[in-house]
Amino acid sequence: MTLTKTRIKICGLTREQDVDAAVAAGADAIGFVLYAKSPRAVTPQRAAELARRLPPFITPVLLFVNATATEIIAACAMIPGATIQFHGDESPQDCLVTTAEGARPFLRAARIPLGEGAASFDLVKYAQNFSAAQAILLDAHVDGYGGGGKTFNWSLLPPNVNAHLVLSGGLTPANVGDGITSVRPRCKTLAVDVSSGVEATGADGTPLRGIKDPEKIKQFVAAVRAADQQFPGLK
């Protein structure tokens, strides 16, 4: 398979200016969290407003956690062309959603244990179970749902996974290059997904959940592109 550049998704966006900043920086996909318990949650209506700002060929991604098929189909109807991201306890069958546009492409999150526990997660089998997924998204397993900005041990992933992977969980402009170096050789293609790593902070250093820092987004994209340079033949 021809090597392709690392695709970039900026997730957890809630504001127009952050969508615009991600697009300007060169993001390939924009994620909207449709999980009410998340500090970055938006309603489907709000996600639709923000998604209308996207130019052609930048993909909106809708993140769900244990939502019903009715809820998913209703949200997809508001945001044509969206990819679905399942981040809960959904079965392979739960992920097969058909809307008026047809079968919806989806990402399935795999919750990788922290520390040495990462070695016990059978990612090869997980990818086989969710073979209909467009990609398997790797996130750290913490209490609740989502990675909580935590990084798992990339070096403990299987050496060869017959799937497209999306690396997530605690990525920042400072470490994304190391993540790409470690994970890209293990899979078909690689994408990266960042949320907390490009968020703004308050005057006291407290993270502002759902509020992105445009400079951090630029730095993140630049770090990804720099990491890609070590892989010759990228398209």
SVG drawing of the C-alpha trace seen along z (x, -y; Angstrom):
<svg xmlns="http://www.w3.org/2000/svg" viewBox="-35 -35 49 47">
<polyline fill="none" stroke="black" stroke-width="0.4" points="0.0,0.0 1.2,-3.5 2.3,-5.4 -0.1,-8.4 0.5,-11.4 -0.7,-11.3 -4.3,-12.6 -5.2,-15.0 -8.4,-15.3 -9.0,-18.2 -11.7,-17.1 -14.0,-18.6 -14.6,-21.9 -17.4,-24.2 -16.7,-27.6 -16.7,-29.0 -13.2,-30.6 -11.8,-27.2 -13.3,-25.5 -11.8,-28.2 -8.4,-27.9 -8.3,-24.1 -9.2,-24.5 -6.6,-27.2 -3.9,-25.1 -4.6,-22.1 -6.8,-19.7 -8.4,-16.9 -11.3,-16.3 -13.2,-18.2 -14.7,-16.3 -17.9,-17.3 -18.7,-15.5 -22.4,-14.6 -22.1,-13.1 -23.9,-15.2 -21.6,-14.3 -18.5,-15.6 -17.2,-19.1 -16.8,-19.5 -20.3,-18.4 -22.4,-20.2 -25.9,-19.5 -26.5,-18.1 -28.0,-21.5 -24.8,-23.3 -22.6,-20.7 -24.6,-21.3 -24.1,-25.1 -20.3,-24.6 -20.1,-21.9 -21.6,-24.3 -18.4,-26.3 -16.3,-23.5 -15.0,-23.8 -15.1,-20.8 -13.0,-17.7 -12.8,-18.4 -14.8,-15.7 -17.1,-16.4 -16.9,-13.6 -19.7,-13.0 -18.6,-11.3 -21.2,-9.2 -21.1,-7.2 -23.8,-4.5 -26.3,-6.5 -29.4,-5.0 -29.7,-4.4 -32.5,-6.9 -30.3,-9.6 -27.4,-8.8 -29.6,-8.8 -31.2,-12.1 -27.8,-13.8 -26.5,-12.5 -29.5,-13.9 -28.4,-17.4 -24.8,-17.0 -24.5,-15.4 -21.3,-13.6 -20.4,-13.1 -18.3,-10.1 -19.5,-8.5 -17.1,-7.8 -18.2,-5.2 -16.6,-5.7 -18.7,-3.6 -19.6,0.0 -21.1,0.4 -21.0,3.9 -19.9,4.4 -23.6,4.6 -24.4,1.4 -21.9,-0.4 -23.7,0.5 -25.9,-2.6 -27.8,-3.3 -29.2,-6.7 -30.8,-8.3 -27.3,-8.7 -26.7,-5.0 -24.4,-3.1 -22.4,-5.5 -18.6,-5.2 -17.5,-4.9 -14.5,-4.9 -14.4,-2.5 -12.5,-3.6 -10.3,-1.0 -9.6,-1.7 -6.0,-0.8 -5.0,-0.2 -2.5,-2.5 1.0,-1.4 2.1,2.2 -1.5,3.2 -1.4,2.1 0.4,5.3 -2.7,7.3 -5.0,5.6 -5.6,7.8 -5.7,5.1 -5.4,7.5 -8.6,9.3 -10.4,6.1 -9.7,4.8 -11.0,8.1 -14.2,7.8 -14.7,4.3 -13.5,5.0 -16.3,2.9 -14.8,-0.2 -13.1,-2.8 -10.4,-2.8 -9.7,-1.8 -9.1,-4.8 -6.6,-4.1 -7.4,-6.0 -6.3,-5.5 -8.6,-3.6 -9.5,-5.8 -12.6,-6.0 -15.6,-7.0 -15.4,-7.5 -12.7,-9.3 -8.9,-9.3 -8.9,-12.1 -5.7,-13.5 -3.7,-10.4 -1.1,-8.7 -0.8,-4.9 2.4,-3.0 2.6,-3.0 5.6,-0.6 3.4,2.2 1.0,2.2 1.2,5.3 3.9,4.9 1.5,5.6 -2.2,4.6 -4.1,5.1 -6.2,2.0 -6.1,-1.8 -5.4,-3.3 -6.1,-6.7 -3.7,-7.5 -5.3,-9.5 -5.0,-10.0 -2.8,-12.7 -1.2,-13.9 0.4,-17.3 2.7,-19.2 5.6,-17.9 4.9,-14.2 2.9,-13.6 6.0,-13.1 7.2,-10.3 3.7,-8.7 3.8,-8.7 7.3,-7.2 6.2,-4.4 2.7,-3.5 2.9,-4.2 5.0,-1.1 2.5,1.1 -0.6,0.5 -2.0,-0.2 -2.2,-3.9 -2.1,-6.3 -4.1,-9.3 -3.9,-11.4 -6.6,-12.8 -6.1,-15.6 -8.4,-17.5 -7.0,-18.5 -3.5,-18.9 -4.5,-22.0 -6.8,-23.6 -6.3,-27.0 -5.6,-27.6 -6.8,-30.2 -4.6,-32.8 -4.1,-30.3 -3.0,-27.6 -6.3,-25.7 -7.3,-24.0 -10.4,-25.6 -12.3,-22.5 -13.7,-22.9 -11.8,-26.2 -8.9,-25.7 -5.7,-27.6 -5.0,-28.5 -1.2,-28.6 -1.2,-25.1 -3.2,-23.8 -0.6,-25.2 2.2,-23.7 0.5,-20.3 -0.1,-20.3 3.5,-21.4 4.8,-18.6 2.8,-16.0 4.2,-17.2 7.7,-17.2 7.3,-13.6 6.0,-12.6 9.3,-13.7 11.1,-10.6 8.9,-8.3 10.0,-8.6 7.4,-8.3 4.5,-9.9 1.6,-11.0"/>
</svg>
